Amino acid sequence: MIGMDLRVVMEDGTEHTVPVTYRVAVDWEDANPSLSPGKFLADLRFKPLANLAWHALRRAQVTVKPFNGFLDDVAEVSFVPKGQSAEPNTPPT
């Protein structure tokens, strides 16, 4: 999880690629105390994934609504391994 980026697409088409840093992971763990990163990655669920994206965007200083409002605006969240572009059909760097 740490060392990867998240590609976040909003309903209005805006796209953001933001890193999952230690700070983001700690914020996410604080919000999801009963869910370990291993369990999260083995059984991805929408709310914890959206929560990770929300924390990553906030730490990257992207303005987002409070979490429940953010859920209305987010369209897609996906992991992007470091060194790979979030853009489709773009070779890894």
MARBA-3410 file (N, C-alpha, C, O; in Angstrom, 1 decimal):
93
0.8,-1.2,0.0,0.0,0.0,0.0,0.9,1.2,0.0,0.7,2.1,-0.9 ~ 1.8,1.4,1.0,2.7,2.5,1.0,3.7,2.3,-0.2,4.2,1.2,-0.4 ~ 3.9,3.4,-0.9,4.8,3.3,-2.0,4.1,3.2,-3.3,4.7,3.2,-4.4 ~ 2.7,3.2,-3.2,1.9,3.1,-4.4,1.2,4.5,-4.5,1.2,5.3,-3.6 ~ 0.7,4.8,-5.7,-0.1,6.0,-5.9,-1.6,5.5,-6.1,-1.8,4.4,-6.4
-2.5,6.5,-5.8,-3.9,6.2,-6.1,-4.3,7.1,-7.3,-3.9,8.3,-7.3 ~ -5.0,6.6,-8.2,-5.6,7.4,-9.3,-7.0,7.6,-8.9,-7.8,6.6,-8.7 ~ -7.4,8.9,-8.7,-8.8,9.2,-8.2,-9.5,10.0,-9.3,-9.0,11.1,-9.7 ~ -10.6,9.5,-9.8,-11.4,10.2,-10.8,-12.7,10.7,-10.2,-13.4,9.9,-9.5 ~ -12.9,11.9,-10.4,-14.2,12.5,-9.8,-15.3,12.5,-10.9,-15.0,12.3,-12.0
-16.5,12.6,-10.4,-17.7,12.6,-11.3,-17.6,13.7,-12.4,-18.1,13.5,-13.5 ~ -16.9,14.8,-12.1,-16.8,15.8,-13.1,-15.7,15.6,-14.1,-15.4,16.4,-15.0 ~ -15.0,14.4,-14.0,-13.9,14.1,-14.9,-12.5,14.5,-14.4,-11.5,14.1,-15.1 ~ -12.4,15.3,-13.4,-11.1,15.6,-12.8,-10.4,14.4,-12.3,-11.0,13.5,-11.7 ~ -9.1,14.3,-12.7,-8.3,13.2,-12.2,-7.2,13.6,-11.4,-6.6,14.7,-11.6
-6.9,12.9,-10.3,-5.7,13.2,-9.5,-4.9,11.9,-9.3,-5.5,10.8,-9.1 ~ -3.6,12.0,-9.3,-2.8,10.9,-8.9,-2.0,11.3,-7.6,-1.3,12.3,-7.7 ~ -2.3,10.6,-6.5,-1.7,11.0,-5.2,-1.0,9.8,-4.6,-1.4,8.7,-4.7 ~ 0.1,10.1,-3.8,0.8,9.0,-3.2,0.2,8.5,-1.9,-0.5,9.3,-1.2 ~ 0.4,7.3,-1.6,0.0,6.7,-0.3,1.3,6.7,0.5,2.2,5.9,0.3
1.4,7.7,1.4,2.5,7.9,2.2,2.3,7.3,3.6,1.2,6.8,3.9 ~ 3.3,7.2,4.4,3.1,6.7,5.8,2.1,7.6,6.5,1.2,7.0,7.2 ~ 2.1,8.9,6.3,1.1,9.7,7.0,-0.3,9.4,6.5,-1.2,9.3,7.3 ~ -0.5,9.2,5.2,-1.8,8.8,4.7,-2.2,7.5,5.3,-3.4,7.3,5.7 ~ -1.3,6.5,5.3,-1.6,5.2,5.9,-2.0,5.2,7.3,-2.9,4.6,7.8
-1.3,6.1,8.1,-1.7,6.2,9.5,-3.0,6.9,9.7,-3.8,6.5,10.5 ~ -3.3,7.9,8.9,-4.6,8.6,8.9,-5.7,7.5,8.6,-6.8,7.5,9.3 ~ -5.4,6.7,7.6,-6.4,5.7,7.2,-6.6,4.6,8.3,-7.7,4.3,8.6 ~ -5.5,4.2,8.9,-5.6,3.2,10.0,-6.4,3.8,11.2,-7.2,3.1,11.8 ~ -6.2,5.1,11.5,-7.0,5.7,12.6,-8.4,5.7,12.3,-9.3,5.6,13.2
-8.8,5.9,11.0,-10.2,5.9,10.6,-10.8,4.5,10.5,-12.0,4.3,10.4 ~ -9.9,3.5,10.4,-10.4,2.1,10.1,-9.7,1.1,11.1,-8.9,0.3,10.7 ~ -9.9,1.3,12.4,-9.0,0.6,13.4,-9.2,-0.9,13.4,-8.3,-1.6,13.9 ~ -10.3,-1.4,12.9,-10.5,-2.9,12.9,-10.0,-3.5,11.6,-10.2,-4.7,11.4 ~ -9.4,-2.7,10.7,-9.1,-3.3,9.4,-7.6,-3.1,9.2,-7.1,-2.0,9.1
-6.9,-4.2,9.1,-5.4,-4.2,8.9,-5.2,-3.9,7.4,-6.0,-4.3,6.6 ~ -4.0,-3.3,7.0,-3.7,-3.1,5.6,-3.7,-4.5,4.8,-4.2,-4.5,3.7 ~ -3.2,-5.6,5.4,-3.2,-6.9,4.7,-4.6,-7.3,4.4,-4.9,-7.8,3.3 ~ -5.5,-7.2,5.4,-6.9,-7.6,5.2,-7.6,-6.7,4.2,-8.4,-7.2,3.4 ~ -7.3,-5.4,4.3,-7.9,-4.5,3.3,-7.5,-4.8,1.9,-8.3,-4.9,1.0
-6.2,-5.1,1.7,-5.7,-5.4,0.3,-6.2,-6.8,-0.2,-6.4,-6.9,-1.4 ~ -6.4,-7.7,0.7,-6.9,-9.0,0.3,-8.4,-9.0,0.0,-8.8,-9.9,-0.8 ~ -9.1,-8.1,0.6,-10.6,-8.1,0.4,-11.0,-6.6,0.3,-11.7,-6.0,1.2 ~ -10.7,-6.0,-0.9,-11.0,-4.6,-1.1,-12.5,-4.3,-1.0,-13.3,-5.0,-1.6 ~ -12.8,-3.3,-0.2,-14.2,-2.9,-0.1,-14.3,-1.4,-0.5,-13.3,-0.7,-0.3
-15.4,-0.9,-1.0,-15.5,0.4,-1.5,-15.3,1.5,-0.4,-14.5,2.4,-0.7 ~ -15.9,1.4,0.7,-15.8,2.5,1.7,-14.3,2.7,2.2,-13.8,3.8,2.2 ~ -13.6,1.6,2.6,-12.2,1.8,3.0,-11.3,2.3,1.9,-10.4,3.1,2.1 ~ -11.6,1.9,0.6,-10.8,2.4,-0.5,-11.1,3.9,-0.7,-10.2,4.6,-1.0 ~ -12.4,4.3,-0.7,-12.7,5.7,-0.8,-12.1,6.5,0.3,-11.7,7.6,0.1
-12.1,5.9,1.5,-11.5,6.6,2.7,-10.0,6.8,2.5,-9.5,7.9,2.8 ~ -9.3,5.8,1.9,-7.9,6.0,1.6,-7.7,7.1,0.6,-6.7,7.9,0.8 ~ -8.5,7.1,-0.4,-8.3,8.1,-1.4,-8.6,9.5,-0.8,-7.9,10.5,-1.2 ~ -9.6,9.6,0.0,-10.0,10.9,0.6,-8.8,11.4,1.5,-8.4,12.6,1.4 ~ -8.2,10.5,2.3,-7.0,10.9,3.1,-5.8,11.3,2.2,-5.2,12.3,2.5
-5.6,10.6,1.1,-4.5,10.9,0.2,-4.7,12.2,-0.5,-3.7,13.0,-0.6 ~ -5.9,12.5,-0.9,-6.2,13.8,-1.5,-6.0,14.9,-0.6,-5.3,15.9,-0.9 ~ -6.5,14.8,0.6,-6.3,15.8,1.7,-4.9,16.1,2.0,-4.4,17.2,2.1 ~ -4.1,15.0,2.1,-2.6,15.2,2.4,-1.9,15.8,1.2,-0.8,16.4,1.4 ~ -2.4,15.6,0.0,-1.8,16.2,-1.2,-2.3,17.6,-1.4,-2.0,18.3,-2.4
-3.1,18.1,-0.5,-3.7,19.5,-0.5,-4.6,19.7,-1.6,-4.7,20.8,-2.2 ~ -5.3,18.6,-2.0,-6.4,18.7,-3.0,-7.7,19.0,-2.2,-8.0,18.3,-1.2 ~ -8.4,20.0,-2.5,-9.6,20.4,-1.8,-10.7,19.4,-2.0,-11.1,19.2,-3.2 ~ -11.2,18.8,-1.0,-12.3,17.8,-1.1,-13.3,18.1,0.0,-13.0,18.7,1.0 ~ -14.5,17.7,-0.2,-15.6,17.9,0.8,-15.3,16.9,2.0,-14.5,16.0,1.9
-16.0,17.1,3.1,-16.0,16.1,4.1,-16.3,14.8,3.5,-17.0,14.7,2.5 ~ -15.9,13.7,4.2,-15.9,12.3,3.6,-17.3,12.0,3.0,-17.3,11.5,1.9 ~ -18.4,12.2,3.7,-19.7,11.8,3.2,-20.0,12.5,1.9,-20.6,12.0,1.0 ~ -19.7,13.8,1.8,-19.9,14.6,0.5,-18.9,14.1,-0.6,-19.3,14.1,-1.7 ~ -17.7,13.7,-0.2,-16.7,13.2,-1.2,-17.3,12.0,-1.8,-17.0,11.8,-3.0
-18.0,11.1,-1.1,-18.5,9.9,-1.7,-19.5,10.2,-2.8,-19.6,9.4,-3.8 ~ -20.2,11.3,-2.8,-21.1,11.7,-3.9,-20.3,12.2,-5.1,-20.8,12.1,-6.2 ~ -19.0,12.6,-4.9,-18.2,13.2,-6.0,-17.3,12.3,-6.6,-16.8,12.5,-7.8 ~ -16.9,11.2,-6.0,-15.8,10.3,-6.5,-16.5,9.3,-7.4,-17.5,8.7,-7.2 ~ -15.8,9.0,-8.6,-16.3,8.1,-9.6,-15.5,6.8,-9.6,-16.0,5.7,-9.8
-14.1,6.9,-9.4,-13.3,5.8,-9.5,-12.0,6.0,-8.7,-11.5,7.1,-8.6 ~ -11.6,4.9,-8.1,-10.3,4.9,-7.3,-9.5,3.6,-7.7,-10.1,2.5,-7.7 ~ -8.3,3.8,-8.1,-7.5,2.6,-8.4,-6.0,2.8,-8.0,-5.6,3.9,-7.9 ~ -5.4,1.7,-7.7,-4.0,1.7,-7.3,-3.1,1.8,-8.5,-3.4,1.2,-9.6 ~ -2.0,2.6,-8.5,-1.1,2.7,-9.5,0.3,2.4,-8.9,0.8,3.2,-8.1
1.0,1.3,-9.3,2.3,1.0,-8.7,3.3,2.2,-9.1,3.2,2.7,-10.2 ~ 4.2,2.5,-8.2,5.2,3.5,-8.4,6.0,3.1,-9.7,6.3,1.9,-10.0 ~ 6.2,4.1,-10.5,7.0,3.9,-11.7,6.1,3.6,-12.9,6.5,3.6,-14.1 ~ 4.8,3.5,-12.7,3.8,3.3,-13.8,2.9,4.5,-13.9,2.6,5.2,-12.8 ~ 2.6,4.9,-15.1,1.7,6.0,-15.3,0.3,5.7,-15.0,-0.1,4.6,-15.2
-0.4,6.7,-14.5,-1.9,6.5,-14.3,-2.6,6.6,-15.6,-3.8,6.3,-15.7 ~ -2.0,7.1,-16.6,-2.6,7.3,-17.9,-2.7,5.9,-18.7,-1.6,5.2,-18.7 ~ -3.8,5.6,-19.2,-3.9,4.3,-20.0,-2.9,4.4,-21.2,-2.7,5.4,-21.8 ~ -2.4,3.2,-21.6,-1.6,3.0,-22.7,-0.2,3.8,-22.7,0.4,4.1,-23.7 ~ 0.2,4.1,-21.5,1.5,4.8,-21.3,2.4,3.8,-20.7,2.1,3.2,-19.7
3.6,3.6,-21.3,4.5,2.6,-20.8,5.1,3.0,-19.4,5.1,4.2,-19.1 ~ 5.5,2.0,-18.6,6.1,2.4,-17.3,7.4,3.2,-17.5,8.0,3.1,-18.5 ~ 7.7,3.9,-16.5,8.9,4.7,-16.5,10.0,4.0,-15.7,11.1,4.5,-15.7
END
